[in-house]
Amino acid sequence: MNSNSAAHREVTHHWFGWVTVPGHGPAWARGHVTAPLCAPHEQIYRLIAAWLRERGCVVPADLSQAITVLPGQITPVPPADDTTPRSA
């Protein structure tokens, strides 16, 4: 198996939605999260919830009701360390 196998691939999901910031009220939040290609959708929401909590936001029990996660884009695999000269 080589380093380009699907097991090592990642997917980036963009997300957005309204969250509550104590002392300030509702706020629009958006961002992106990168996880292994095989990560379940629940893991994506857990990563987003952790990020929101770190910033003091209130995270509802069912985050999927407040945040929209867009379909992911596969993160390009960086080229292997290759010192072979290439012609122009």
C-alpha positions in Angstrom: 0.0 0.0 0.0 1.4 3.4 -0.8 1.0 6.8 1.0 -1.8 7.9 -1.4 -4.2 5.3 -0.1 -7.7 6.4 1.0 -6.8 5.5 4.6 -4.5 8.5 4.8 -6.8 11.0 3.0 -8.6 13.8 4.7 -11.7 15.7 3.9 -12.4 19.4 4.7 -16.0 20.4 5.5 -17.1 24.1 5.6 -19.8 24.9 8.1 -21.9 27.9 9.2 -24.8 28.7 11.5 -26.1 30.8 14.4 -24.7 30.2 17.8 -25.2 31.9 21.2 -22.5 33.8 22.9 -23.2 34.4 26.6 -23.4 38.1 27.4 -23.7 39.0 23.7 -26.6 36.9 22.3 -26.8 35.3 18.9 -23.8 35.4 16.6 -23.1 34.1 13.1 -20.3 31.6 13.0 -18.6 29.8 10.1 -15.4 27.9 9.5 -14.0 24.6 8.3 -12.9 21.4 9.8 -10.6 18.7 8.4 -11.0 15.1 9.5 -10.1 11.7 8.1 -12.0 10.7 5.0 -13.7 7.8 6.9 -14.8 10.0 9.9 -18.4 9.7 10.7 -20.6 12.8 10.5 -20.9 12.8 14.3 -17.2 13.3 14.6 -17.4 16.4 12.4 -20.0 17.9 14.7 -17.9 17.0 17.8 -14.9 18.8 16.3 -17.0 21.9 15.5 -18.6 21.8 19.0 -15.1 21.7 20.6 -14.0 24.7 18.6 -17.1 26.6 19.5 -16.8 25.8 23.3 -13.1 26.9 23.2 -14.4 30.3 22.1 -17.1 30.5 24.8 -20.1 29.7 22.7 -23.1 27.7 24.0 -23.3 24.4 22.1 -26.8 22.8 21.9 -27.2 19.1 22.6 -28.0 18.6 18.9 -25.6 20.8 17.1 -26.9 19.7 13.7 -30.0 21.8 14.4 -28.0 25.0 14.6 -25.0 24.3 12.2 -25.1 23.4 8.6 -22.1 21.3 7.4 -21.5 21.4 3.7 -20.3 18.3 1.7 -16.6 17.8 2.1 -13.8 18.3 -0.3 -11.0 15.8 -0.3 -7.8 17.5 0.9 -5.0 17.0 -1.7 -2.3 14.7 -0.7 1.1 16.5 -0.6 3.6 15.1 -3.1 6.1 12.6 -1.7 9.6 13.8 -1.0 11.0 13.3 -4.4 14.3 14.8 -5.6 14.0 13.5 -9.1 14.6 16.3 -11.6 11.7 17.1 -13.8 11.9 18.5 -17.3 10.1 21.8 -18.0 
